[in-house]
Amino acid sequence: MELLIGISVLVVVFLLGALLSAGNERQRRAIDGIRLQAEAWAEQDIRIKRETLARQIAVTDPLAWLEKTAAAALGSAPKLVTATPWQKEGMGAIVAQCQDGGCLVFTPVPRQRLLKALRGKGRRALDGIQTSLLGPSPAKAPYQELSLVTGGMFFDIEAAQVWQTVTGETLPVSHLTLYEVPEAGSKVRRIF
């Protein structure tokens, strides 16, 4: 009799454990579903707020925006004087002259493609750009990628507006590469 009671108690304990385990698994799946729904809601809420705010964003001074973006990337304000468009062989850039004689180059062209074009096929390809765009050694020019991650929540919208204002064209991508080109003969400051 005691053996029968012991076995029945043991079976009841195992059944209770199995029921609790199944109930916990069901709750875990329900909580995961709620978490996924909450994340989707939060993401959609951010998109709606971003879209609402994006309509209100207007960059009125492209030079000031370039200054602010460069200061965030470089760690100090570069004191930009002018910003002019540059275009060659289907590639575009904004060249911003600094007070110290150097310049900053903002371009949507991928680094490897730009370096390949600047290297060219011999000395005649894109003559003179090596010294005028990225300095005497383009491969050594310090650079930094600018995007939503590094430039802020509205970087892509603001960059597109600045690009349109300065170059008169639409920005083909949502990121830019910033190159720092020092004045001829001065030391390059590393920004990466």
Secondary structure, 3 states (H helix, E strand, C coil): CHHHHHHHHHHHHHHHHHHHHHHHHHHHHHHHHHHHHHHHHHHHHHHHHHHHHHCCCCCCCHHHHHHHHHHHHHCCCCCEEEEEEEEECCEEEEEEEECCCCEEEEECCCHHHHHHHHHCCCCCCCCCHHHHCCCCCHHHCCEEEECHHHHCCCHHHHHHHHHHHHHCCCCCCCCEEEEEECCCCCCCCCCC
